[in-house]
Amino acid sequence: MAGGGTGGHIFPAVAIAQRLQQEDPDLEILFIGARGKMEMERVPQAGFRIEGLDIAGFNRSSLIKNIGLPFKLVRSWMQVRRIFRDFQPDAAVGVGGYSSFPVLKYAQQKGIPTFIHESNSFAGKANIMLGRAAARIYVAVDGMEKFFPADRIRVTGNPVRQAISSASLRREDAIRHFGLDPSWPVVLSVGGSLGAQSINEAIEEGLHRMLAEGLQLIWQTGKRYQMKNTGREMGSAHVQSVWVAPFISEMEKAYAAADIIVSRAGAMAISEITVMGKPAIFVPYPFAAEDHQGANARKMVEKKAGWLIADKDAREHLVTAVLALSAAPEEQAEIRRNAAALAIRDADTVVAKDILKTLEERNRLS
């Protein structure tokens, strides 16, 4: 299993790996990631072994930082050769991220079957190149023939972590896990594993308004965000109404606790929110390729399964929207129903079974 960099790559890979092991308990799985990236921590937490490559992407903001890039690429290629020699894989699955390309490219050169999962509606360049020789490409949405060979595409949706897709947590228990009061509504604010500047700034500036209206907050800031005035904004009377951390490790509890979610509109975030059937306000990342996050959010709005606030408008309008939605229980109920109707709960099973079936057929033919 190769790839990572963000939760949008790591969590589908973990979901597929978990289902593969359930389908075949004798299967041995090894993850390959990029050293210094979040997969090196999150994958072992999920119970899988991982090897790290010394690899990085092209830095567009500072050309001087790319001086060592050719050496890292050569070194990572040698590391992949060593890993393949030691592990002797029968297949390689890529989900996107720095490590995905050298691993799947090497596998393809060695005649080892490769499988790709593309979670977004706009495929990454690495996946497009790898897709030409992949045995199968699993995609989240229709219309991906413009990126991949049509005969190898399978529309499966996005695999959601089993901790989320199989969650049966009581709201009250989940809220108490965060030290909050089950008798008051809870807003969950997440901006992806790295955080979202616009969401964080809007929440911080409007925190006093939310607390004054009796809302509680579970707030994942991401590692990059440094809060400025939160301590003063909360005041001693409201400290118990906010749970804040750079990362939420037990996301299923955060979803179960939430009455309203504020989130980016990445494919995996939307998949998880629909599986949980939660009302959400989406703030799409404006620089995503082909504005695919904006497209994701607009589809949710069209289906009355969420609200949308543009990134540029977040500081002025996001908290106002949160307050408006919290005061509209009928609107929340409609969004819950419509979001839940869009949920795909078995993508991990479909992908895992298809991988194993494809390998069995290849072994039979050989």
Buried (B, 14 or more C-beta within 10 A) or exposed (E): BBBBBBBBBBBBBBBBBBBBBEBBEEBEBBBBBBBEBBBBEBBEEBEBEBBBBBBBBEEEEEEEEBEEBEEBBEBBBEBBEEBBEEBEBEBBBBBBBBBBBBBBBBBBEEEBBBBBBBBBBBBBEBBBEBBEBBBBBBBBBEEBEEBBEEEBBBBBBBBBBBBBBEBEBEEEEBBBBBEBBBEEBBBBBBBBBBBBBBBBBBBBBBBBBBBEEEBBBBBBBBEEBEBEEBEEBBEEEBEEBBBBEBBBEBBBBBBBBBBBBBBBBBBBBBBBBBBBBBBBBBBBBEEBEEBBBBBBBBBBEEBEBBBBBBBEBBBEBBBBBBBEBBEEEEBBEBBBEBBBEBBBBBBBBBBBBBBBEBBEEEEEEE
